[in-house]
Amino acid sequence: MGSWRASTNALKMTPIGVGRVVHTYLVANSDWGRLEVDGSQALVDETSRLAYVPMPFSKSGDSLIGTGWKVFLNTGWKVVNGTRKGDMKVVKSGATDRSNQGPF
């Protein structure tokens, strides 16, 4: 998965089971880019480092902008359809398997 560095506020997070936390404030940096959540919610699986944010979003260049969250993609990463209808995920450009999946 690569590196994952996150900044959060303990007063703005709620554990919801083993290894899963809902954040209403989060700044996470990884190989794929940066996720900023402030005024929305992100469900983070602390083991896999997958983060789930609410849809919809708009795209502006290499940025994804939702209500209360933003993703800034690094060069070489893109958004594609996820497994379930309506889901999206960040993958390394040219990737064909899940091992290059980013946490979004």
VMD Tcl script that draws the C-alpha trace (Angstrom):
set ca {
  {0.00 0.00 0.00}
  {2.91 2.36 0.57}
  {3.30 5.05 3.18}
  {0.39 6.60 5.06}
  {0.73 9.64 7.28}
  {-2.36 11.12 8.89}
  {-3.24 14.07 11.08}
  {-6.52 13.99 12.95}
  {-8.35 15.46 15.93}
  {-9.25 12.97 18.67}
  {-12.40 14.97 19.44}
  {-13.56 14.52 15.83}
  {-13.26 10.76 15.48}
  {-15.55 7.88 16.44}
  {-14.45 4.23 16.52}
  {-17.12 1.93 15.07}
  {-15.68 -1.50 15.61}
  {-12.25 -3.04 15.50}
  {-9.97 -1.05 13.23}
  {-12.63 1.26 11.77}
  {-12.94 4.94 12.62}
  {-15.20 7.71 11.34}
  {-13.28 10.98 11.06}
  {-14.88 14.39 10.68}
  {-11.41 15.96 10.46}
  {-8.54 14.18 8.72}
  {-5.53 15.03 6.61}
  {-3.90 11.93 5.12}
  {-0.89 11.78 2.80}
  {0.18 8.70 0.89}
  {1.82 7.60 -2.35}
  {-1.43 8.35 -4.21}
  {-1.76 11.93 -2.91}
  {-3.58 13.77 -0.13}
  {-7.06 13.47 1.42}
  {-8.46 16.37 3.43}
  {-11.73 15.98 5.36}
  {-13.21 18.88 7.29}
  {-16.96 19.26 7.58}
  {-17.81 15.83 6.20}
  {-17.05 12.26 7.22}
  {-14.52 9.66 6.17}
  {-14.72 6.04 7.24}
  {-11.16 4.74 7.55}
  {-10.18 1.10 7.85}
  {-7.05 1.47 9.97}
  {-5.68 -1.92 8.88}
  {-5.98 -1.60 5.10}
  {-5.75 2.22 5.10}
  {-8.79 2.44 2.84}
  {-10.83 5.61 3.27}
  {-14.45 5.99 2.23}
  {-15.92 9.44 1.62}
  {-19.46 10.37 0.53}
  {-20.40 10.92 -3.08}
  {-20.92 12.88 -5.24}
  {-17.77 14.76 -6.17}
  {-16.55 17.00 -8.96}
  {-13.21 16.74 -10.68}
  {-10.91 19.68 -11.32}
  {-7.60 18.67 -12.88}
  {-6.00 16.18 -10.50}
  {-8.34 17.15 -7.63}
  {-11.58 15.55 -6.50}
  {-13.89 17.82 -4.52}
  {-16.83 16.60 -2.46}
  {-18.89 18.33 0.20}
  {-16.47 18.73 3.11}
  {-13.60 16.77 1.55}
  {-10.92 17.03 -1.14}
  {-8.48 14.61 -2.74}
  {-5.35 15.83 -4.49}
  {-3.91 13.06 -6.69}
  {-0.19 12.72 -7.28}
  {1.13 12.24 -10.79}
  {0.56 8.69 -11.99}
  {-2.71 8.08 -10.10}
  {-6.31 8.21 -11.36}
  {-9.92 7.55 -10.32}
  {-11.77 4.55 -11.79}
  {-15.06 2.77 -11.12}
  {-15.08 0.60 -8.02}
  {-16.45 -2.91 -7.61}
  {-19.95 -1.84 -6.54}
  {-22.17 0.35 -8.70}
  {-21.53 3.99 -7.82}
  {-18.22 3.33 -6.05}
  {-14.99 4.93 -7.21}
  {-11.40 4.12 -6.27}
  {-7.96 5.58 -6.76}
  {-5.49 3.40 -8.66}
  {-2.04 3.79 -10.08}
  {-2.21 4.67 -13.77}
  {-1.81 1.50 -15.83}
  {-2.70 -0.74 -12.86}
  {-4.84 -3.79 -13.54}
  {-4.90 -5.39 -10.10}
  {-5.98 -4.32 -6.60}
  {-2.42 -4.31 -5.19}
  {-1.85 -0.80 -6.60}
  {-5.07 0.57 -5.10}
  {-4.89 3.77 -3.11}
  {-6.88 4.34 0.07}
  {-9.90 6.04 -1.39}
}
mol new
graphics top color blue
foreach p $ca { graphics top sphere $p radius 0.5 }
foreach p [lrange $ca 0 end-1] q [lrange $ca 1 end] { graphics top cylinder $p $q radius 0.2 }
display resetview
